[in-house]
Structures are given as structure tokens and as C-alpha cells.
Amino acid sequence: MSGLRIGKWGLAAVVAVALGFLSPGAASADTWVPLPDGHIERAGVKLTSIGERAIISPSLAANGAGRTSWVTGNVTAEVDTPDGTVGPNNGPKNYPGTNNSGTHGSSNLTTGYIVGCQVNLGVLSANSSFALSLTPTISGGFSFPISPGQVVWVSINNIELVKSGTYTINYQDIPMEIQGCGGYAQARQVSVVEIIGTEYTKVSLYGQPFSIG
């Protein structure tokens, strides 16, 4: 079963792919893209991505105008964070992992993908801006239009870091179907740890960009 599993502190969320949905191995034209592991360390934060891969297939709509990327990965954050009281979770603001310390009482880990149409994602940075208006249209996945020159943010999951320890976001074969991109498309995993406390810390780990066709 496709889904998400979040570890150590009893936090869990499972995303199930709807019955009858095509599996990524079903199409003979699928392309398997293994992606390298990544790691970054900063004061009080160790952020690691392993086992990331993408399977690229024709659009599930079978209209020849789109394409689908099935993404899998495992992101682990080892953090030393002040204990926090969980406040209202307003979701990422302007960039993944930013929840605004004035309205959100705990640190957090965010994992997702930036997806661009005719944009080189290898040159994007934490100062880049993203459209954050994606809503899942199928159970366990995302389907969205994207225009040439546009970059969007697809959030796989965001979890609270209310204690020091190790936290994991593990996801498998999550479909991202794009429509409307008339040229090449790229995607790139981004994971962010935001530590809220006396000293604010934000650590971002970028995966390797890969082509969606």
C-alpha cells in the first residue's frame, strides 16, 4: 500500500492510494529514476534523505498533454529543540517549513517537492518564492496544472517537533500528475527543519532535480 509513516513520537499519517488506481509498474513506458542520498548538519539539527526515487509515466488522464511522477523517499531529522506547546498550524508560509513563530508554538519538519515547468530547479534557493495552492484531487496524490515559467510547492507532510529526538517522514509511490506544461518539467525534493525558540534555526536540504519529461 502506498502511504506515509511518521516515526518515533507516535505521530502517524497514512495516505492510501484509491482502489483501482494504476500502480507505477503498470506502464511499459515508465522510467525509473534513482536519486542520491543527502545529508546536512547544523547546530542542533541533522537532516538526512535516503532511498529517494521517482518513476515517471504518461499522464493518468491519457490525453498526451501531461505526465505523472510517482515519488518515494525517507527523510529523517535528528533535532535538539526546546519543548514547545503546539499552536495553530497554519501551514507553510511562502516557503516550505516556515510556520511563523508568532502564531505557531512548536518546531517542525516539512518534506515535499518543488515542481517547475521550463524552470531550472538547480538554481533555486531559500529566497525563491512558490505558489502554495495545491489541493489533492485524488486519494493519496496530487493533480494540478502548471504553466511555463511557474514553480509550485507540493507538501508531502509537515510534523511537529515538540521534543528533542529523531523524527521520520517515510512516503512511497505518491503520484504527482501535472497538466498544461508545454515544455520540459522538473521536480526536486526539499526538506526543511524549523526550530522555534530563543534562537531561531532553519535548515533546508535539497534533493537532486529530476526530469518529469
N, C-alpha and C positions, 0 to 999 in steps of 0.2 A: 504493500500500500504506500502510495506517495504521501509525504507529510513532513511535519516539523516536530522536533523533540527538543525540549529545553531542559538543561540539566542542573544539577546539584542541589538547588534550594527548593526543589519540589514544584517549581514553576513548569507548566507544560501547556503546549498548544498543539493540536493535531489538525492538519489540513488534509482532507481526503479528496481525491480526485473522483468526480462523479462517475457513477456506473455507466458503462458504455463509451467512456472517453477513450480515445486512441492512446495506446501506450507508445512511448518513444521508439520502441524497437519495431513497430509495425510497418514502417515505410522503408522500402528498399533504398530510397534516395537519401536517407538520413546520414548526417555527418557527425561523427563522434569527435569532440574537441577536448582533450585532456588539458588541464590548466595547472600551472606551477603553484606550489605551496608558498605562503607568505608569512612573515613574522615582523613585528615591530615592538620595541620596548621603550617605555618612558617611565618616569618616576611613578611607582605605584601601579603600573599597568603593563601587562604582557598580552599582546593581541596576536592570535595565530589563526591562519586559514589553511586547512588541509583538505585533500580529496575533492577539490572543485573540478567540475566538468560541465560541459554543455553538449546537448545533442540538438542539432539543427535539422529541421524538417520543413517540408512545404506547409503552407497555411492550412489550418484545420478547416477553414472555410472553403478550401479547394477552388479558389477563384483566381489563382495565379498572381494575385496582387500583394500577397502578404507572406509571412513566414513565421515559424514558431521555434523558440529556443526552450528546451527543457533543461533546467539548471539544477545542479546538485552541489552541496558543499557542507562543510563543517567548520564553524567559527567558534573559537574558544577565547575567553577573556579571563585572565588571572588578575584580580584587582585588589588593591588595599584602599578601601573607601570609607569615609565616615558613615556611620549608621544614619539612615535617613527615614523620615516618615513620608510614605508615598503620597504625593499630592495629586491634583488633577492631571491626567496625562493628555495633553493637548496635541500630541503627535509632533513629529519633526517639523521645525520651522526653518524654511529656506534652504536647509541642507540637512542630510541625514545625521541623526544623533544629537541635534540641538533641540532641547525641550524648554529652554528659558528658565534659569534658576529662580527667577522671581515668582514663578507660578507652579513649579514642579519640585517636590521635596526630595527626590532621590536621584542617584546617579543611574545611568542606563547604558545598554548595549544595543546598537542598531545594526542590522545587516540587510542589504538589498542590492539593487543594481541600478546604475545609470545606463540609459539606453539612448542612443543618438542616431539620427538619420543624416547621413552625409556630414558627420562631425567626427573629428579625430579625438577620441576619448583619452588618448595617451597624454594629451597636454592639459587636461582639466585638472583643477586643484580645488582646495577647500574654499577658495574665494569665488568659485563658479556658482552661478545661480541655477536652480532647477525648477521645473514645473512639478507640482506635487498633487496633481488632481487625478490620480489613478484609482479606480474602483474595480475590484474583481467582478467580472461578468460571468465567470464560470466557477463552480466549486473547486477551490484549491488552486486557482490560477488567475492570470491576468490577460485581458484582451483589450487593446487600445489603439487608436490611430496616432500616427506621428508624422509630422511634416518635415520636409527637407530643412536642415539647419536647426531643428528642435532637439532638445535633450530633456528627457523625463526621468523621474525617480520612481522606482518600483520597490516598495518596502516589503521585504520578506517577513521580518519580525522585529519588534522592539521590546526588550525586557528590562525590568527594574533590577538595579544592583544595590540592594538595601543592606548588605553585609559584605565584608571582605571575604574573598573566596574565588572559586572557579565557576564560570557560567558558560554554557554552550548553546548555540543555535545550530541545529542539525536539520537540513532540509534535503528532500530527494525528489527529483523529477517534477519540479514546479514549472508549469508551462507559462511562457510569456509570448503571447501572439501579437504581432504588430501588423498594422494595416496602413496603407497610404504612403509608405516611404518609396519614392520613385527611384532612389539610388541605393548605395550601399548603407548597411546599418551595422552598428557596433553595440556591444554591451560590455559592462565592466563591473565586477563585484566591488562594493565599498562597505567596509565595516568600521563603525565608529564607537569608541567608548567615551562617554562624557562623565567626568567626576565632578560632582557638585559639593562644595564645602568651602572651608576658609580659603583654600587655594584652588581655583577652578582649573581643571585639566581636560583637554580634549585630544584624543589620539585617533588618527584615521589610518586605516590600512587599505590600500588599493590593490585589487587583483589585476591580472593581465587582461587588457582589452581583447575581445574576440569578435570575429565577424559573424553576423547573422545572415549574410548573403547580400 
